[in-house]
Amino acid sequence: MTARIVELRKGVLEKNDLLAAGLRAQFADVDVRVSNWVSSPGTGKTALLELLLARAVERGIVAAALVGDCATDNDAQRLARSGAPVRQIVTEGMCHLEADMIGEHLSGWDLRALDLLVIENVGNLVCPSSYDLGEDVRVALLSVTEGEDKPVKYPQLFHSSDVVVVTKTDLAAAVEWDRDAALAAVAAVNPDATVVETSARTGAGIDDLLDLLSTRTPHLQEAP
């Protein structure tokens, strides 16, 4: 039974990888930058994305979003307030997005008109790390309220991510956030990751993050 489960999972991932490769080629052909955002629930991902999309609109960067949730379109409604086009993907209880879901929900969008597409994955630090969605950049979010050791507790996600976004930095002092310990934890599992420190409340780091994600060949550097 265990061998059959392993073989089935391998087949699912191989199919997903093929579909993701097709999506990546499609995105490259129309020159749209795509990022896949992964975090635990409560990290502040939606608040940060709403501000990022609004800033993109202000700066003339044409951005859109796909939002994954097990149920409701609450997050899509929030992101739509930015003025950017948004579509909800309801997974009906599935704990992650898959490449076929992305392909299905792109129908009718003129991807050539976009500079940036952001995908807000289902809140989960485990399952999404195994599924390629055709993105250029995988973004892992880490809130100061979660503790500094999340990267070493969930190494697969943070190791597979290109960018680590620290959120809610305006609360750092209140929760006694140890910045050095957090950066060391990131470096321990992924020394090549770029770290961007942000606050949706103050707007800190938003323009840096937007520049990073909307540039075809970003210059990725680890935070000092």
C-alpha positions as CSV (number, residue, x, y, z in Angstrom):
1,M,0.0,0.0,0.0
2,T,2.8,2.4,0.9
3,A,4.6,1.8,-2.4
4,R,1.4,2.4,-4.3
5,I,0.8,5.7,-2.5
6,V,4.4,6.8,-3.2
7,E,4.0,5.9,-6.9
8,L,0.7,7.8,-7.2
9,R,2.2,10.9,-5.6
10,K,5.2,10.7,-7.9
11,G,2.9,10.5,-10.9
12,V,0.9,13.5,-9.7
13,L,4.0,15.6,-9.2
14,E,5.4,14.6,-12.6
15,K,2.1,15.6,-14.3
16,N,2.1,18.9,-12.4
17,D,5.7,19.6,-13.4
18,L,4.9,19.1,-17.1
19,L,2.0,21.5,-16.8
20,A,4.1,24.0,-14.9
21,A,6.8,23.9,-17.5
22,G,4.2,24.8,-20.1
23,L,2.9,27.7,-18.1
24,R,6.5,28.9,-17.5
25,A,7.1,28.9,-21.3
26,Q,3.8,30.7,-21.8
27,F,4.6,33.4,-19.3
28,A,8.1,33.8,-20.8
29,D,6.7,34.2,-24.3
30,V,4.5,37.2,-23.2
31,D,7.2,38.6,-20.9
32,V,5.1,38.6,-17.7
33,R,6.8,38.1,-14.3
34,V,5.1,35.6,-12.1
35,S,5.6,35.1,-8.3
36,N,4.1,32.3,-6.1
37,W,3.5,33.5,-2.5
38,V,3.5,30.9,0.2
39,S,3.0,31.3,4.0
40,S,1.2,30.1,7.0
41,P,-2.3,31.6,7.7
42,G,-2.1,34.9,9.6
43,T,1.3,36.0,8.2
44,G,-0.2,39.1,6.7
45,K,0.1,37.9,3.1
46,T,-3.1,39.3,1.8
47,A,-2.6,42.7,3.5
48,L,0.8,43.0,2.0
49,L,-0.4,41.9,-1.5
50,E,-3.2,44.5,-1.4
51,L,-0.7,47.2,-0.7
52,L,1.8,45.9,-3.3
53,L,-0.9,45.8,-6.0
54,A,-2.1,49.3,-5.1
55,R,1.4,50.5,-5.4
56,A,1.8,48.8,-8.7
57,V,-1.3,50.6,-10.0
58,E,0.1,54.0,-8.8
59,R,3.4,53.3,-10.5
60,G,1.9,52.2,-13.8
61,I,3.0,48.6,-13.4
62,V,0.2,46.4,-14.8
63,A,-0.3,43.7,-12.2
64,A,-3.0,41.0,-11.6
65,A,-3.5,38.3,-9.0
66,L,-4.8,34.8,-8.6
67,V,-5.9,33.9,-5.1
68,G,-6.1,30.4,-3.7
69,D,-8.2,29.5,-0.7
70,C,-10.0,26.4,0.5
71,A,-13.3,28.3,0.7
72,T,-14.8,31.8,0.2
73,D,-13.6,34.7,-2.1
74,N,-12.8,37.0,0.8
75,D,-9.2,37.5,-0.1
76,A,-10.0,38.2,-3.7
77,Q,-12.5,40.9,-2.7
78,R,-9.8,42.5,-0.5
79,L,-7.2,42.4,-3.3
80,A,-9.6,43.8,-5.8
81,R,-9.8,47.0,-3.8
82,S,-6.3,47.8,-5.1
83,G,-7.7,48.3,-8.6
84,A,-5.9,45.4,-10.1
85,P,-7.7,42.5,-11.8
86,V,-8.1,39.6,-9.4
87,R,-9.5,36.0,-9.7
88,Q,-10.3,33.6,-6.9
89,I,-9.4,29.9,-7.0
90,V,-11.5,27.9,-4.5
91,T,-9.7,24.6,-3.9
92,E,-12.7,22.9,-2.1
93,G,-10.5,21.9,0.9
94,M,-7.3,21.1,-1.0
95,C,-4.3,22.5,0.9
96,H,-2.3,23.9,-2.1
97,L,-2.6,25.2,-5.6
98,E,-1.6,23.1,-8.6
99,A,-0.5,24.1,-12.1
100,D,-3.7,23.0,-13.8
101,M,-5.7,25.3,-11.5
102,I,-3.5,28.2,-12.6
103,G,-4.0,27.4,-16.3
104,E,-7.8,27.1,-16.0
105,H,-8.1,30.5,-14.3
106,L,-6.0,32.4,-16.8
107,S,-8.6,31.9,-19.5
108,G,-9.8,35.2,-21.0
109,W,-6.9,37.3,-19.5
110,D,-4.6,39.1,-21.9
111,L,-1.3,38.1,-20.4
112,R,0.6,40.2,-22.9
113,A,-0.9,43.3,-21.2
114,L,0.5,42.3,-17.8
115,D,3.9,43.1,-16.3
116,L,3.4,41.1,-13.1
117,L,1.2,38.2,-12.0
118,V,1.1,37.3,-8.3
119,I,-0.3,34.0,-7.1
120,E,-1.4,33.9,-3.5
121,N,-1.2,30.3,-2.5
122,V,-3.3,28.5,0.1
123,G,-2.1,29.3,3.7
124,N,0.2,26.3,4.4
125,L,3.9,25.8,4.9
126,V,4.1,22.2,3.8
127,C,2.1,21.1,0.7
128,P,2.6,24.1,-1.6
129,S,6.4,23.7,-1.5
130,S,6.1,20.5,-3.6
131,Y,4.1,22.1,-6.5
132,D,5.6,24.2,-9.2
133,L,3.1,26.7,-10.6
134,G,5.3,27.9,-13.5
135,E,6.5,30.9,-11.5
136,D,9.7,32.8,-11.9
137,V,10.0,33.5,-8.2
138,R,8.8,31.6,-5.2
139,V,8.2,33.9,-2.2
140,A,8.1,32.5,1.3
141,L,6.7,34.9,4.0
142,L,7.8,34.9,7.6
143,S,6.0,37.1,10.1
144,V,7.8,38.5,13.2
145,T,4.9,37.2,15.2
146,E,5.6,33.6,14.2
147,G,9.1,33.2,15.7
148,E,12.5,33.2,14.2
149,D,12.9,29.5,13.7
150,K,10.2,28.9,11.1
151,P,12.8,28.4,8.3
152,V,14.6,25.6,10.1
153,K,11.2,24.0,11.1
154,Y,10.0,24.1,7.5
155,P,13.2,23.8,5.5
156,Q,11.7,22.5,2.2
157,L,9.7,25.6,1.6
158,F,12.4,28.1,2.6
159,H,15.1,26.1,0.7
160,S,12.9,26.2,-2.5
161,S,12.1,29.9,-2.3
162,D,14.0,32.7,-4.1
163,V,12.8,35.5,-1.8
164,V,11.9,35.5,1.9
165,V,9.7,38.3,2.9
166,V,9.6,39.3,6.6
167,T,6.2,40.8,7.4
168,K,4.7,42.9,10.3
169,T,8.1,44.5,11.1
170,D,6.2,47.3,12.8
171,L,5.5,44.7,15.6
172,A,9.1,43.6,16.0
173,A,9.8,45.4,19.2
174,A,6.5,44.4,20.8
175,V,7.0,40.7,20.1
176,E,10.8,40.9,20.9
177,W,11.7,39.7,17.4
178,D,15.3,38.6,17.1
179,R,16.3,39.8,13.6
180,D,19.8,38.3,13.7
181,A,18.5,34.9,14.7
182,A,15.8,35.0,12.0
183,L,18.3,35.9,9.2
184,A,20.6,33.2,10.5
185,A,17.8,30.6,10.2
186,V,17.1,31.7,6.6
187,A,20.8,31.5,5.7
188,A,21.1,28.1,7.3
189,V,18.6,26.5,4.9
190,N,19.0,28.9,1.9
191,P,22.0,31.2,1.9
192,D,21.1,32.4,-1.6
193,A,17.7,33.7,-0.7
194,T,17.0,37.4,-0.9
195,V,15.4,38.8,2.3
196,V,13.0,41.7,2.1
197,E,11.7,43.2,5.4
198,T,8.2,44.8,5.1
199,S,5.3,46.2,6.9
200,A,1.8,46.6,5.4
201,R,1.0,49.1,8.1
202,T,3.9,51.5,7.4
203,G,4.6,50.6,3.8
204,A,8.2,49.7,4.6
205,G,9.9,47.6,1.9
206,I,6.9,47.6,-0.5
207,D,8.6,49.5,-3.3
208,D,11.8,47.3,-2.9
209,L,9.7,44.2,-3.2
210,L,7.7,45.5,-6.1
211,D,10.9,46.4,-8.0
212,L,12.3,42.9,-7.3
213,L,9.3,41.0,-8.5
214,S,8.5,43.1,-11.6
215,T,12.0,43.1,-13.0
216,R,12.8,40.4,-15.6
217,T,16.4,39.8,-14.2
218,P,16.3,41.0,-10.6
219,H,19.6,41.5,-8.8
220,L,19.0,39.2,-5.8
221,Q,20.9,40.0,-2.7
222,E,20.6,38.7,0.9
223,A,19.7,41.4,3.4
224,P,22.6,42.7,5.4
